[in-house]
Amino acid sequence: MRGEPGSRLLMAGSVPAGEVSGLGAADHLAVMGSPIAHSLSPVIHRAAYAELGLPWQYSAEQREAHELEDFLQTRGPEWRGFSLTMPLKEEAHRLARVLDPVATESGVVNTLLRLSGDAGWAGFNTDVAGLAAAIQDARLDATSTIVLGSGATAVSAVLAARKLGARHVEVVARNIDAISDLVARFAETTEPGAAEALHVSGTPLAHADLLTADLVAHPDPRVGAPTLVISTLPGPRARA
């Protein structure tokens, strides 16, 4: 577990050589979360396995955060890895024996990979790179980004915007304490190699109707009219 003796950092986003349990014909992988019935991950992964001629299995497992540790401990060697969604990403971070640098900074793990033997699980955050790639491929401008939501995926959205050179990120959510935590963690942080620190502020969702005018008139030159909105809200909440 993180913070315990023996915990290590996965440098350059990779597991130390020789420590990953090899993939074989009987391997089983899954997406876990709650709710999970809506997830398209099984369809996507199975299609990829079929295209690649891989006889792997991929399922959906409904689990709450308090169930994750026991579930992982009781998986046999045929279980090689998991995709994690809400509400498991912070708990997966706590349980991972080793972490990649993005998972370490974000406190969020969306992928667990079994280490060899009984060494436990390696934790990765691939959300940041995935979000950044999707935004970049769509040729969207992240200069002044609004992030809707304040959960684990919102953390990755803030870091993805920073990775793409955002000057300002505005977190808009219902949970004021969670907004404050995100601002405290990431305000004035700098992407490696960047010359300018990121400005982060927050707005309660109830006041979002005033947001655009407030940003345009903001005294900090890094803050301006929104160029991008990233919604991290689950389906029903996002529609509302």
C-alpha positions as CSV (number, residue, x, y, z in Angstrom):
1,M,0.0,0.0,0.0
2,R,1.0,3.6,-0.5
3,G,3.1,4.9,2.3
4,E,4.0,1.5,3.6
5,P,7.6,0.2,3.6
6,G,8.4,-1.3,0.2
7,S,6.2,1.0,-1.8
8,R,7.9,2.3,-4.9
9,L,7.4,4.7,-7.7
10,L,7.1,3.4,-11.3
11,M,9.5,5.6,-13.2
12,A,8.6,6.7,-16.7
13,G,5.2,5.1,-16.4
14,S,6.6,1.5,-16.6
15,V,6.7,-1.4,-14.2
16,P,10.2,-2.6,-13.2
17,A,11.5,-5.3,-15.6
18,G,10.6,-8.8,-14.7
19,E,7.8,-7.8,-12.2
20,V,4.8,-8.0,-14.5
21,S,3.0,-11.3,-14.6
22,G,2.9,-12.4,-18.2
23,L,-0.3,-12.5,-20.2
24,G,-1.4,-15.9,-21.4
25,A,-4.4,-17.7,-23.0
26,A,-6.5,-18.0,-19.9
27,D,-6.1,-14.4,-18.7
28,H,-9.1,-12.5,-17.4
29,L,-9.5,-8.7,-17.1
30,A,-12.4,-6.5,-16.1
31,V,-13.7,-3.1,-15.6
32,M,-14.9,-2.4,-12.0
33,G,-17.0,0.4,-10.5
34,S,-20.5,1.2,-9.3
35,P,-22.7,1.6,-11.2
36,I,-21.1,-0.4,-14.0
37,A,-23.9,-1.8,-16.2
38,H,-23.6,1.2,-18.5
39,S,-19.9,0.8,-19.2
40,L,-18.9,0.2,-22.8
41,S,-15.5,-1.1,-21.7
42,P,-16.4,-4.8,-22.2
43,V,-17.6,-4.1,-25.8
44,I,-14.5,-2.1,-26.6
45,H,-12.0,-4.5,-25.1
46,R,-13.6,-7.7,-26.5
47,A,-13.6,-6.1,-30.0
48,A,-9.9,-5.2,-29.7
49,Y,-9.1,-8.7,-28.5
50,A,-11.0,-10.3,-31.4
51,E,-9.3,-8.0,-33.9
52,L,-5.9,-8.9,-32.4
53,G,-6.7,-12.6,-32.2
54,L,-6.2,-12.7,-28.4
55,P,-8.2,-15.3,-26.4
56,W,-8.5,-13.1,-23.4
57,Q,-11.7,-12.5,-21.3
58,Y,-13.0,-9.1,-20.2
59,S,-16.0,-8.6,-18.0
60,A,-17.7,-6.0,-15.8
61,E,-17.6,-6.3,-12.0
62,Q,-19.8,-4.1,-9.8
63,R,-17.9,-3.2,-6.7
64,E,-17.9,-0.5,-4.1
65,A,-14.7,1.1,-2.7
66,H,-14.9,-0.8,0.6
67,E,-15.1,-4.1,-1.3
68,L,-12.0,-3.5,-3.5
69,E,-9.3,-4.7,-1.2
70,D,-10.9,-8.1,-0.4
71,F,-11.8,-8.6,-4.1
72,L,-8.2,-8.0,-5.2
73,Q,-6.8,-10.3,-2.5
74,T,-9.1,-13.2,-3.6
75,R,-8.4,-13.1,-7.3
76,G,-6.4,-16.1,-8.7
77,P,-3.4,-15.8,-11.0
78,E,-5.7,-15.8,-14.0
79,W,-6.7,-12.3,-13.2
80,R,-4.2,-9.9,-14.8
81,G,-5.6,-6.5,-14.6
82,F,-8.5,-4.1,-14.1
83,S,-9.9,-0.9,-15.4
84,L,-11.3,1.3,-12.6
85,T,-14.1,3.8,-12.6
86,M,-16.0,5.6,-9.9
87,P,-15.9,5.2,-7.0
88,L,-12.8,3.1,-7.0
89,K,-10.0,5.3,-8.3
90,E,-8.8,6.7,-5.0
91,E,-9.0,3.4,-3.2
92,A,-7.1,1.7,-6.0
93,H,-4.4,4.4,-5.5
94,R,-4.2,3.5,-1.8
95,L,-4.0,-0.3,-2.5
96,A,-1.4,-0.2,-5.4
97,R,2.0,-1.5,-4.4
98,V,3.8,0.7,-7.0
99,L,2.6,3.8,-8.8
100,D,3.4,5.6,-12.0
101,P,4.3,9.3,-11.7
102,V,0.9,10.5,-12.9
103,A,-0.9,8.3,-10.4
104,T,1.4,9.6,-7.7
105,E,0.7,13.3,-8.4
106,S,-3.0,12.8,-9.1
107,G,-3.8,10.4,-6.3
108,V,-5.9,8.6,-8.9
109,V,-5.5,5.1,-10.3
110,N,-7.7,3.9,-13.2
111,T,-5.7,0.8,-14.2
112,L,-4.3,-2.0,-12.0
113,L,-1.8,-4.5,-13.4
114,R,-0.8,-7.6,-11.4
115,L,2.8,-7.8,-10.4
116,S,4.6,-11.2,-10.5
117,G,4.0,-13.7,-7.7
118,D,2.3,-12.3,-4.7
119,A,3.8,-8.8,-5.1
120,G,0.4,-7.1,-5.4
121,W,-0.8,-4.6,-8.0
122,A,0.8,-1.8,-10.0
123,G,-1.3,1.4,-10.3
124,F,-1.4,3.7,-13.4
125,N,-3.3,6.8,-14.3
126,T,-3.9,6.7,-18.0
127,D,-6.8,9.1,-17.9
128,V,-4.6,12.2,-18.1
129,A,-2.8,11.0,-21.3
130,G,-6.0,9.8,-22.8
131,L,-7.9,13.0,-22.2
132,A,-5.0,15.1,-23.4
133,A,-4.8,13.0,-26.6
134,A,-8.5,13.2,-27.3
135,I,-8.6,17.0,-26.8
136,Q,-5.5,17.4,-29.0
137,D,-6.8,15.1,-31.7
138,A,-10.0,17.1,-31.9
139,R,-7.9,20.3,-32.2
140,L,-9.6,21.9,-29.2
141,D,-8.0,24.9,-27.3
142,A,-7.4,24.2,-23.6
143,T,-6.1,27.7,-22.8
144,S,-9.0,28.5,-20.5
145,T,-10.7,25.3,-19.4
146,I,-13.8,24.7,-17.4
147,V,-13.9,21.3,-15.6
148,L,-17.4,20.2,-14.6
149,G,-17.2,18.0,-11.5
150,S,-14.8,17.5,-8.6
151,G,-14.2,13.8,-8.4
152,A,-11.4,11.6,-9.4
153,T,-11.8,12.1,-13.2
154,A,-11.9,15.9,-12.6
155,V,-8.4,15.6,-11.1
156,S,-7.2,14.0,-14.3
157,A,-9.0,16.6,-16.4
158,V,-7.2,19.4,-14.6
159,L,-3.8,17.7,-15.2
160,A,-4.7,17.0,-18.8
161,A,-5.5,20.7,-19.4
162,R,-2.2,21.6,-17.7
163,K,-0.4,19.1,-20.0
164,L,-1.9,20.9,-23.0
165,G,-0.7,24.3,-21.9
166,A,-3.8,25.6,-20.2
167,R,-3.2,28.9,-18.4
168,H,-6.4,28.7,-16.3
169,V,-8.7,25.9,-15.1
170,E,-12.0,26.7,-13.5
171,V,-13.6,23.8,-11.5
172,V,-17.4,24.0,-11.4
173,A,-19.1,21.6,-9.1
174,R,-21.7,21.2,-6.3
175,N,-19.2,20.1,-3.6
176,I,-17.5,23.2,-2.3
177,D,-15.0,21.3,-0.1
178,A,-13.9,19.2,-3.1
179,I,-13.5,22.3,-5.2
180,S,-11.3,23.9,-2.6
181,D,-9.2,20.7,-2.4
182,L,-8.5,20.8,-6.2
183,V,-7.6,24.4,-6.1
184,A,-5.3,23.9,-3.2
185,R,-3.6,21.0,-4.8
186,F,-3.1,22.3,-8.4
187,A,-3.1,26.1,-8.3
188,E,0.3,27.5,-9.3
189,T,1.7,24.0,-10.3
190,T,3.8,23.8,-13.4
191,E,3.9,21.2,-16.1
192,P,7.4,19.8,-16.6
193,G,9.1,22.1,-19.1
194,A,6.5,24.8,-19.0
195,A,7.5,28.4,-18.2
196,E,4.2,29.5,-16.6
197,A,2.3,28.1,-13.6
198,L,-1.3,27.1,-13.9
199,H,-4.0,29.3,-12.4
200,V,-6.8,27.3,-10.9
201,S,-10.0,28.6,-9.3
202,G,-13.4,27.3,-8.5
203,T,-17.1,28.1,-8.8
204,P,-20.0,26.4,-7.0
205,L,-22.4,25.0,-9.6
206,A,-25.2,27.2,-8.2
207,H,-23.3,30.3,-9.3
208,A,-22.2,29.0,-12.7
209,D,-24.5,31.4,-14.6
210,L,-22.2,34.3,-13.6
211,L,-19.0,32.5,-14.5
212,T,-18.2,33.8,-18.0
213,A,-18.5,37.4,-17.1
214,D,-16.4,36.8,-14.0
215,L,-13.6,35.1,-16.0
216,V,-13.5,37.8,-18.7
217,A,-13.2,40.5,-16.1
218,H,-10.6,38.6,-14.0
219,P,-7.5,40.7,-13.0
220,D,-5.1,37.8,-13.5
221,P,-3.9,37.9,-17.2
222,R,-3.9,34.1,-17.4
223,V,-7.7,34.0,-16.9
224,G,-10.0,34.7,-19.9
225,A,-13.1,33.7,-21.7
226,P,-13.6,29.9,-21.6
227,T,-12.2,28.0,-24.6
228,L,-13.0,24.4,-23.5
229,V,-15.4,22.6,-21.2
230,I,-14.6,19.1,-19.9
231,S,-17.5,17.4,-18.2
232,T,-16.5,14.6,-15.8
233,L,-20.1,14.2,-14.5
234,P,-21.7,10.8,-14.9
235,G,-24.5,10.5,-17.5
236,P,-27.7,11.5,-15.5
237,R,-25.9,14.4,-13.7
238,A,-24.4,15.7,-16.9
239,R,-27.8,15.8,-18.6
240,A,-29.2,17.8,-15.6
